[in-house]
Amino acid sequence: MMSVSSDNFLSHHGNKRNRFGQMKAWRRMLLGSVSAILACMFLALIFEGVLRLMGYGYPTSFFLEDPNSGTVIENERFVWQFLSPQSHLKPHPFRFEQKRKQNAIRIFVLGESAALGTPEPSFSFSRFLERFLQHRYPERSIEVINLAMRGINSHMVRVIAHECIAYDPSLIIYYGGNNELVGWQAPGPDSRRTPRLEWIRMQQFLRASKSGQLIQSVISSMSSDPAVEQDMTFFHKHRLHPDDMRRQGVMDRYTKNIKETFEAVTARSIPLLVGTVVVNERDCPPLASLHREDLASLELERFDQFWKDAIEAESRGDWAMAASLFQRASEIDNRFAELHFRLARVLERQNDSVASRFHYQQAKDCDALPFRGTSSINAALKQVVEGLDADKINLVDLDDIVRTHPSSMNEVPGSPFFYEHVHFRFNGDYSMASYLFPFIQQMLDLPRKEPSEEATDLPALLDSARQLGYNPVLEAMMIRSMIQLQKGPPFLNQVDHSQRIEAMEKDFQKRYAEFGVVHFQGAVKWIQDAMQSHPNDWNLPFLAARLAARLKDAERAAVFASKARDLMPHASLIRITLAHYLTQSSQKEKARAELNEVLKRYPEHPEALAALGNL
């Protein structure tokens, strides 16, 4: 039997220590660094676990389970992880059962403010689609749930899409791309490069963690910086030249985001309907223009002279001379957005529709404040869709369809469809739904008639207005709000801005100035009729409540708002509005109860806290 002496044992381990001590310095440093990193990660995980056990922070998922009903509802704090807890952006209220009924058609709509419906989500294209489906397939349970939000882009939509596939949708609709170059993670005045997608996602992951929420809260409490005002100075700093290399970086990220979004949906065999982005080209001048960065001073002088002479020719109606001079200026700098817009107008006057259409598109694509989806956005959508399984995904070229509509003069979309740059009028949303509907029927394999019969069987525009409660009084309120929007940034530097606002105001006065009490009462009755046909639609009593409030009938407004609250009891928007009407009608205790219900769910809700403090 072999024996090992204590001397040999100590000598053996002493050699090990000697060998470690003889390791090269860089190896010892590397080993020490790795050990320190692993220790920090271990401590961070423990800290994260403790915060979760303590219930610290807010939920970051888009969907939540309502503890009272077990239904799925929106998370009003969802955007905090991307922006900050001071953000007022919230999903539009929704509620649905976790398990889809056997005969139900459940459609989710993904996108931004244009898909949400602005200024009034009650009249988005998703609402029209819901009514179309209810009309054609009354034997089916219909759920068209609008998940679109104002102020978000493909980074957030990707997260929402990955979550919504768990709720067994029959189909998902994607309509988005207007907020990539100006929204979250868009190039700013202090950034020289576009952050990589991997870095953005890692950063967002850390911000969404409980530890990240705590750190963000501490930093916010220590910061005394005032909120950044988005005035014209702010937008001036955020102009982005059409040839800026960062634009391509944004497009690369957008392409990856939508590709992953579409793949996540189709991998679950969920039909996906994608629409190209439609924007106002004809009646929305560029928001900002920038010259070529390498433009020499002498070239700029020549450009300015051609520019001045062209505008003078345009003002006196000499379209041919104006076009010639604008084209001479374009030879010096063809990336100046306003030049393309003005040239498009004078070419249109000369009935050169092809050239005019080209320059309207160039004006959009060269806009230095690109709040409208550019041609590159639609090209990316088409490229990604073409690379996926055609059996599970379908692209509707809405941009091309709208261009062929009779109201699109010379195949250029304009004010007949839009309020301003991207947001649809009532008839615009109706048209979008009409274009999408046959594709929905096809992808869901729904019973269909002959195409000619199918088209005439859809509810007409007036019938849709009746079902949705839309009326001239609400139309006037919506138009007024959009005129007010265009009176401020970032619209102030548009071509002929003051003249266009003046024309809008005159048209508004001509059409709606005589509206009075009788018209508002008729509008409320119109909505009540729609409520009879659709008693479970919370949007209808909520619309009626706002009209009753305009009639200074706070008590009646509270009755309508209570009906909306009963249908959507979790929604803070409805409860806070109801509390306002209850306060106005001297029902302060009931108002207090509504506000306290909001604070049970959202203890930090600034509007609820402020309203409670005023009682």
N, C-alpha and C positions, 0 to 999 in steps of 0.2 A: 504494500500500500504506500503510495507516494505521500510524502508530507511536505508542507510548505512552511518554512520558518517565518517568524514574525519579521525578521530582518528582510527576508526576500519580499514579503508582502509590502512592507513600507517602501522598499526600494522600487518595486514595480509601480506603485502609485506615485511615488516621487518622480519617476521618469515621465509619467503622464503630465504632471504639473510642469515639469521642466519643458516638455514639448510645447505645452500651451504658452508658457512664458517665452518660448523661442519663436512663436508665430510672428509673421510679419506684421508691422504696425497697421497696415491698411486692412488686414484681415481681422485684427482685433477690433478696429474701429467699425468695420462692417458688421461684425457679430454683435457688438455693443449697440449699434444703431438699430439693427433688426430686433434685438431683444427689447429695446426701449419702445419701438413702434408697436410691437406686439403687446407690451404691457399697457401702453396708452389705449390701444384698441380694446383690450380686455376691460379696462376701467371705464371706457366710454360705453361699452355694452352694458356693464353693470349699472352705470348712471342712467342710461336709457331705460333699462328694465325697471329701475326704482321709480322713475318718473311715470312710466306706464302703470305700475301698480298703484301709484298715488292718484291716478286719474288726471294727471296734469295735462293741460293743453286742449286743443280742439281737434275734432276728426277732420281728416283731409280727403276722404273719399267723396265722390260726387253724389252718390246715393246713400241714404240713411234709412234705417228701419224706424218707423214711427212707433214709439213704445206704447202708445194708446190704442192703435188700431192694427199694428203689425203690417201695415202697408208700406210701400216704398215711397219715400219723399226726397225732395232736394236738400242738399246741404248748403245753407246760406253762407257758410264760411269757406267754401271750396277754393275760391281764388286767393285766399289769404296766403297760402303756401307759395304762390307765384308772385303776388304783389305785396300786400301788407294787410294787417288787420284793420287799417284805416280805410281800406277800399270799400266803396259803396256798391260794387258790382255783385250781383246775385243772380242765380238762376231764376227763371220764371217759375212760379209755383206749379207743381204737378203732384199727382198721387195715383198709384196703381197697385194692384195686387202682385205679390211676388211671383206667383205661378199664373201663367197665362191660361185663360179658360180654353177648353178644347176647341170651340168654334170661333175663338176670338182672332181678330187681325190686329196685331200690335206693331206699330211703326214708330221708330225713333227718328227724330230729325236732328242732325248735328250741324253746327255752323256758328256764325257770328250774328251781329245785329241785323243784317239783311235777312237772314233765315228766321231770326227771332220774331221780326215784325217791328218796325220802328216808324212812327212813335208809339204805335199801339199793337202789342202782341196778340190782342184778340182778333186781329184781322190779318195774321200772317198766312202764308200759303199753306202751312200745315193745318190751319183751321178750315180752309177751303177743302183740302183733301179729306179731312174728317167728315165734312158734310157730304162730299161727293160719294164717299164710301157708304155712309149711312143711307143715302138716297138709293144707290144701286144695289146694295146688299143688306136690306133691312133685317134679314134673318140672322146676320152675323153680329157679334159684339165687336165694336170698332174702338180702337185706342190709337190715336195719333198723338204722340207725346213729344212736345217740343223741348229739346235739350240745348238748343242754341242759347248763346249768351252775348251780351254786349261786351266789347273790349277784349275778347279772347282771340286766340289764333290757333294754328295747327299744333302748337306745343300742348295746349290745354285740351284741345279736341281729341288728340291722341289718347290722353289719359281717360277722358270720358268714354270714348269708344271701347277701350279695353274693359271698362267696367260694365257697360250696358249690354254686352254680349251674354252676360250671365243671366239676364232676365228674359231669355227666350223670345227675342223679337222675331216677328214674321219677316220684317224687312227694315233696313236702315237707309236713310237718305242723307247724303253729304252735300252741303252747299256752303263753301267757304273759300277764302283767299284774299279778302280785302285788307286784312290787318297784319300781313306778314312784314311789310317794309316800314310800318309805322307803329306797330304794337309792341307787345312784350318781347324783349330780346332783339328788337330792331336796332340798327346802327344808331349810335348817339353822337353828339358833338365831341365827346371825349374818348371815343373808341376808334382806333385806327384799323383794327381787324374785327372780323366777325367771329365771335366765340364758337368753338367747335361744339357740335351737338352733344358729344359725350360729356364735355365739361358742364354744359347747361343742365343736363339730366342729373349729373352727380350733385351739382349745386342745389338743384330743386329737391333732390332726395334728402339731402342734409337739412334743408329748410323745413321740409315736411316732418322730419323726426321730432320727437318730444324735446330732445336736447337742442335742436335747431330752433324750435319755437321759443324755448326758454332764453337762448342767447339773443334771438331777435327781439324778444320782449325787453330784455335788459338794455340792449343798445337803444331801442326806441325810447325807453324811459330816461336815458341819459342824454338823448339828443334834444337840442333846443331849436333845431332848424325848422323854419316854417314850411308848410306845404308848398310845393312848387306850383305856381300859378301858370296854367297853360294859356298864356296870352300870345300876342303876335311875336313878341321877342323870343319866347320859348320856341315857337314853331320856326322862326327864322333860324335859330341855332340848329334845328333838327332837319334842315333841308338836306336832301341827298341827291347828288348829281346823277343823271341817268347812266353815266359811264363809270360811276364809282364801283370799284372792285368788290366792295362789301355787298352790293346788290346780288352778285352771283353767289356769294357765301350764303345769303339768306335764302336764295332759290334752292341751293343744294340742301339746306336743312329742311325746307318745305317739302321738297321731293321725298326725302327720307321719311319725314313725319307721315305724309299721306300714304306712302307705300306701306309702312308698318301698320298704319291704321286700317287700310284696305285689306292687307293680308290677315290681320287679326280677325276681321269680320268674315272674310271668305273662307278662312281655315276652319271655321265652325259651320260651314255650309249655310250661312245666313245670306240671303240675297242683299246686294248692295247697289243702290242707285245713286250715281254721281252726276251732279249738274255742273256745267261750266259756269263761270261767273259772268254776270251781265252788269254793266255799269253805264252811267249816263255820260256819253261822249259829246253829244251835240249841244246840250244846254247846261253843261257844267265846265266852265273854263278851268284850266290848270290852277292849282292853289299856289304854286310858286314856280319860278323859272331860274335857271342858273346857266351862265355862259360856260363855254369850254374853258377848262383850267389853263390851257396853254395859249389862250387867245392873247396875241400881242396888242400893245396899246394902239398902234396904228390900225390894226384890224378892227379893234373895238370902235375906233372913231368912224371908220367906214360903215360898220354895222349900224351904229347909232344914226348916221345920216340917212341910210336907206330906210331904217326903221321909222324915223320921224317923217320922212317924205311919204312912206307907204300909209301910215296912219292918217296923214292929211288927205291923201287920195281916197282912202276908204271913207273918211268922214264926209267928203263931197260926192260920194257915190260913183267914183271912177274905179270900178271893180278891176278892169283890165290893168290899169296903171298900178293899182295897189298890189295885185297879184304879182306883177312883174317885179316890183320893188321888194316885196317880201321874199320872192325867190332869189333875188340878188343877195339879200341879207342872209338867206339860208345857205348860200354858197360859202359864206364866211363862217357861220355857226349854225349847224342844223340840229343842235341839241337843245335849243332854247324853246321851251314848251309853249310859251305864249305865241311865239312866231307861228308855230304849226296851227294853233287854234285860229288865229286871225286869218292865216292863209286859207284854211279850210272854209271859213265863212265867205270869203270873197270868191273862192272857186265855186262854192255852192250857188252864189248869186249869178255866176256865169254858166250854171247848169252843167258843170264838170263834176258829175257825181262820183266818178271813180277816184279822181285825184283828191276831191274833197274828203271822201271817206278815208283815204290813206292818211291825210294830215290830221283828221280828228283822232285817229288811232295813235298817231305819233305824239300828238299833244298829251294824250293820256299816258303813254309809255315814258315820256320825257318829264312828266310832272315831278318837280323836286320835293313835293310833299305827296307821296303816292298813297293816298287814302283809297284809291280805286285799284282793284285787282288789275294788274298789267297783262299784256298778251302772254308774257312768260308764265304766269300762273295757269292760264288755260292750257298752254302747251305742256306744262308739267302734269296736269291732270290727265290729259289725253295720253301722254307717254306712259304714265304709271298704269292706267286702266288697260292699255293695250298689252302690257306685259303680264297681266293676270288672267286667271281662268274665266273665259267669256261666259261660261254657264252660270256663274255666281255673281257677276258684276256687269252693270250696264251703264254706259255714259250717255247722258242726254245733253246735246250741244245747245243749251239754252241760249247762249250768245248768238249762235247762228240762226236759231229759230226766231228770236226777237228781231233780228235784223231784217227778216223777211216779212214781218208784221206790217200791215198798211200804215200804222201810225209812226213807224220808224222811217222818217224822211231820208231818202237815198241810202237806205239800209244802215242808218246810224241811230242807235237808241238815244232817246231824249226824254223830255219832260212828260210826255203822255204816260210813260211808265214810272218815272221817278219823281220824288220830291226834290232831291238835291243830287248828291253824287252817286249813292248806291242803294238808297232805301226806297222800296216800291210803294207806289200809291195803291189804293184799294184794287183798282182794275189791273194793276201790275201783278199783285199777288194772286189775283184770280187767274191771270194768264199763266203764271208759273205753275199753279196747281193743274190747270187744264193741260199743259204740256207734259207734266209728269204723270198724270193719271193713267193714260194708256200703257205706259211702261210698268206701272205698279200692277195693273191687271195682268199683264203678260208675265211678269216675274213671279207673281203669286198664283199664277194659273187660275185666275178667277173667270167665271163664266162671262163671255163677251158676245155682243151682238155684232152685226156688220159695222164696219168703221163709220159709215155715214149715219147709221141709226145710233151708234154709241155716242157720237159727237152731239147729236140733238137731244139725247137723253140726259145729258149733264144739266144740272140746274143752271139757268141763265144768271147773268150778273145780278139782275134785280132780285131774283129768287134767292140767290146766295146772300145778298144784303139783308133780305127779310129774315133769313134763318140765323144770321150772325148778329142781328140787331144793328147793323150799319145804317146810318141815316144822314141826311144833310147837316144836321146840327153837329153830330160827331165828326163828320167830314170837315166842317168849318173849324172845330177845335183842333183837329190834327194839323190842318194846313196852317193855322195860326202858330202852333208850336214849332213847325218846321221853318216858318218865316223867321221867327225869333231866333232859332238856331243859326240860321244863315246870316244873321246880323252881327254875329261874333266870330272870334277866331275858330278855325283857320281860314275862313272864307273872305276875309276883308281885302285881300290883295288880288282878288279875281278881276278879270277884265270886266269893265262896266258894272262893277258890283253895286254901286249906289243906284244906277239906273234900273238894274234888274230887281232890286229890293223895292224900289218905288213902283215898278210895274206890278209886282206881286201884291203890294198893298192896295193898289187901285183895283186890281181884279178881285181881291178879297172883299173890298168894300162894295163893289158892284154886285157880287153874288150873295153876300151874307149880311150886309149891314142892317137889313130890315128884320133880321131874326129877333124874336122877342119871346115873351112868356108862352104864347100859344104854340110856337114852334118847339120849344123845349118840352112842353107838356106832351105834344104829339110824338116827340122823339122817345120819351119815357114809355108811352103807350106802345110804340113800335117794338121796343125791347121787351115789354111785358108779353106781347104776342109771341115773340120768339121763345120766351121762357116757358110758355105753355107747351110748345112743341119739344123743347129741350130742357126739361126740369132739372137735369143733373149737370148742367153746364154753368159752372161758377162765374165764368166771365160775364155772362149776361146780367145777373143782379149787380155785379160790381160796376159795370158800365152804367146801369140805371141809377145806382147810388151817386155816382159822380154827377150825373145830369140833375138829379134831385137837389144835390148840394148847390149847383149853379142857380137853381130856382129859389135858393135860400130856405129850403125846406129840410132842415137838418134832421128832423124826426123821421121823415119819410126816407131820407138817405140812410139813416141808421137801420131802418127796417130792411132795405135792400141789401146793405152791407152785411147784416146779420145772416141773411140767406146765403150769401157768398161764403161767410165764415163757417156756416154749418156744413157746406160742401167741401171746404178746404180748411179744416180747423187748425192745421199746423202752421199756416202761412202768416208770417209776421206782417207782411204788407197789408193783408186784409184786416187783421186785428187792429193795427195802428190806425188805419183809415177809419175803421168803425169807431175806435175810441175818440177820434177827432170829432166825428158826427155826434156821438153821445155827449161829449163835452159841450158842443154847441147847442144841443137840445136840453141842457141842464140835467143830464143823467150822469153826474160825475162818478158816482160809486160804480156804476156799470162800466164806465170808461176805465176806471182804476183796475177793475177786475180783468178787463181785456189786456191792459198793459202788463199786468202781473203775469198773465199767461204767456205773453211774449218773453218776459224776463226769466221765467222758469226754464225756457228752452235756450234762450240767448241772454245770459245775465249781463253781458257787456253792451247790449243793443243801444246805440247812442240815441236813436230817435225815440225809442220807448222810454229810456231814462229821462230824456228832455221833456217829453210829454207828461210823464209822471210828476216831474218836478214842477211843472206849470199848473198842476191841478190844485 
